[in-house]
Amino acid sequence: MVSPMVLLRRALGRRWVFLLRDVFSGLAYRTGLYEYADSTGREEGISALMITYNEEDWVEPAILSAKDLVDEYVVVDSSSDKTPVIIGELAEAHGLRVKLFRMPPGDIAAAKMVALKNSSYKWLMQMDADIVFYERVVKVVRELIKGLDSRRHYLIYWKYLLLCGDIYHVCSSNPYHVEHWLFTYSSKLTYKYLDYGGTYFETLIAPLKLYKPILIDEVLGVHLTGVRRPEKLALKHIRLKHRRELLEEIGKGLSIDEALAKVAKQAHGVDDLRELGEKLLREAVEKLPKYDEEKYGPLPKALIEYLGKKP
């Protein structure tokens, strides 16, 4: 059953949700029934919150594309590959402040709460390990923050361009993902799983009376959400489309690999993730629009440089 909060958002649409947040947060702020953003004891700056699970493909350009924007990376890692090693090497080579935590895979909402609670700065940025920023993100975000009321709480939305299959295809004719990627810290923030109609997503729950929304109507990066090796594409598909079944199997005592194989077999008739990923990739690319550089502009510099180093 779709969560009531999701149904309400869908019924109202982004415009009316923004209006509700504006009204309620404005009333609370003016009447003093408010937790002021500058009362949390946190210094100005941005903590990037990253949840990683076998992210060897894109974690390097993702981290490097944000290094001039964020003041620290808070990483909760569940990988069995070299992801934490890559992150550690990047931190040492580029002088990055990284807090790395390890926990078993499966519960992303719990992992995000660990990242949230261990962050240091006033501003928090949700950042996936397959998001690569354009260079303009530093100027756009820093200048926006500088002009805001330091006492208020904000949810800052912007667009990512979604790439799927490979870097030569976008995910649809309207390939943008808009979310509240940046927000001020509050002790009242939490992450919960919400049912979006059979698909469960970990969702940031930000109190209506605290948070004023702002939309940056600009594409600030690319999200390589569907550009990965076949087995990782299958993994992402299962975690997005069959999250509830996956969590149930893990709850029964299966390892993450055993649970993935079982859910893949139940949902798609194959228990080999590479085979499933190749099937999903073939089906996807046939239907995807081509990446048009004249329309979308060149890829981010950090991504181009990274691809240039790969054999």
Residue pairs with C-beta under 8 A, 6 or more apart in sequence:
1 195
2 195
2 196
2 197
3 194
3 195
3 196
5 194
5 203
6 194
6 195
6 196
6 197
9 17
12 20
14 178
17 213
18 213
18 215
20 208
21 155
21 208
21 211
21 212
21 213
22 212
22 213
24 208
24 209
25 152
25 153
25 208
25 209
25 210
25 211
25 212
26 212
27 209
28 34
28 209
28 210
29 151
29 152
33 209
34 209
34 210
35 153
35 186
35 187
35 188
35 210
36 151
36 152
37 122
37 150
37 151
37 152
37 153
37 154
37 184
37 185
37 186
38 122
38 150
38 151
40 122
40 185
40 186
40 187
42 120
42 121
42 122
42 185
43 120
43 121
43 122
44 121
44 122
44 123
45 70
45 71
45 72
45 120
45 121
45 122
45 123
46 69
46 70
46 71
46 72
46 121
46 123
46 124
46 125
46 141
46 182
47 70
47 71
47 72
47 73
47 74
47 119
47 120
47 121
47 123
47 124
47 125
48 66
48 70
48 72
48 73
48 74
48 125
48 127
49 74
49 112
49 115
49 116
49 119
49 124
49 125
49 126
49 127
50 73
50 74
50 75
50 76
50 115
50 127
50 128
50 129
51 75
51 76
51 77
51 78
51 108
51 111
51 112
51 115
51 128
51 129
52 59
52 75
52 76
52 77
52 78
52 79
52 83
52 84
52 87
52 129
53 77
53 78
53 79
53 83
53 105
53 235
54 79
54 80
54 81
54 83
54 232
54 235
55 62
55 79
55 81
55 83
55 129
55 130
56 81
56 82
56 83
56 86
57 130
57 224
57 227
57 228
57 229
57 232
58 129
58 130
58 132
58 224
58 227
58 228
59 83
59 86
59 87
59 129
59 130
60 86
60 90
60 306
61 132
61 300
61 302
61 303
61 305
61 306
62 127
62 128
62 129
62 130
62 131
62 132
63 73
63 87
63 90
63 96
63 129
64 90
64 94
64 302
64 306
65 131
65 132
65 133
65 134
65 137
65 221
65 300
65 301
65 302
65 303
66 73
66 125
66 127
66 133
66 137
67 94
67 96
68 138
69 125
69 133
69 137
69 138
69 141
69 142
70 125
70 127
71 97
71 120
71 121
72 97
72 98
72 99
72 119
72 120
72 121
73 87
73 91
73 96
73 97
73 98
73 99
74 99
74 101
74 115
74 118
74 119
74 120
75 84
75 87
75 98
75 99
75 100
75 101
75 115
76 101
76 102
76 103
76 111
76 112
76 114
76 115
77 83
77 84
77 87
77 100
77 101
77 102
77 103
78 102
78 103
78 104
78 105
78 106
78 111
78 256
83 129
84 100
84 102
87 98
87 100
88 98
88 100
90 96
90 98
91 97
91 98
99 118
101 114
101 115
101 118
103 110
103 111
103 114
104 256
105 256
106 246
106 247
106 250
106 256
106 259
107 247
108 202
108 239
109 191
109 192
109 193
109 202
110 191
112 126
112 191
112 202
112 204
113 190
113 191
116 124
116 185
116 189
116 191
119 185
121 185
122 184
122 185
123 145
123 182
123 183
123 184
123 185
124 182
124 183
124 184
124 185
125 181
125 182
126 179
126 180
126 181
126 182
126 204
127 181
128 223
128 225
130 223
130 224
130 225
130 227
130 228
131 160
131 221
131 222
131 223
131 224
132 221
132 222
132 224
132 299
132 300
132 302
132 303
133 220
133 221
133 300
133 302
134 219
134 220
134 221
134 222
134 300
134 301
135 300
135 301
136 218
136 220
137 220
137 221
140 216
140 218
140 220
141 156
141 182
141 216
141 220
144 156
144 214
144 216
148 154
148 214
152 184
152 212
153 183
153 184
153 186
153 206
153 210
153 211
153 212
154 182
154 183
154 184
154 211
154 212
154 213
154 214
155 180
155 182
155 183
155 206
155 211
155 212
155 213
155 214
156 180
156 181
156 182
156 183
156 213
156 214
156 216
157 178
157 179
157 180
157 181
157 213
157 214
157 215
157 216
158 178
158 181
158 182
158 215
158 216
158 217
158 218
158 219
158 220
159 176
159 177
159 178
159 216
159 217
159 218
159 219
159 220
160 176
160 177
160 178
160 219
160 220
160 221
160 222
160 223
161 170
161 175
161 176
161 219
161 221
161 222
161 223
161 296
162 170
162 171
162 172
162 175
162 176
162 177
162 222
162 223
162 225
162 226
163 169
163 170
163 171
163 175
163 222
163 223
163 224
163 225
163 226
163 227
163 291
164 170
164 171
164 175
164 225
164 226
164 227
164 284
164 288
165 226
165 227
165 281
165 284
165 285
165 288
166 227
166 285
167 224
167 227
167 291
167 299
167 303
167 307
168 290
168 291
169 285
169 288
169 289
169 290
169 291
170 288
170 289
170 290
170 291
170 296
171 225
171 226
171 288
172 288
172 289
173 289
175 289
176 219
177 223
177 225
178 215
180 204
180 206
180 213
183 189
183 204
183 206
183 211
184 211
186 206
186 207
186 210
188 206
188 207
188 210
189 204
189 205
189 206
190 204
190 205
191 202
191 203
191 204
191 205
192 202
192 203
192 205
193 200
193 201
193 202
193 203
193 243
194 200
194 201
194 203
198 244
199 240
199 241
199 243
200 243
200 244
200 247
201 240
201 243
219 296
221 300
222 299
222 300
222 303
225 236
226 233
226 236
226 284
228 236
229 277
230 273
230 274
230 275
230 276
230 277
230 278
230 280
230 281
231 273
231 274
231 277
232 277
233 277
233 280
233 281
234 264
234 273
234 274
234 276
234 277
234 280
235 260
235 273
235 277
237 276
237 277
237 280
238 246
238 260
238 263
238 264
238 267
239 246
241 267
242 263
242 267
245 263
245 266
245 267
246 259
246 260
246 263
249 258
249 259
249 262
249 263
250 256
250 259
254 262
260 273
261 271
261 272
261 273
262 271
264 270
264 271
264 272
264 273
264 276
265 271
268 276
268 279
270 276
270 279
298 304
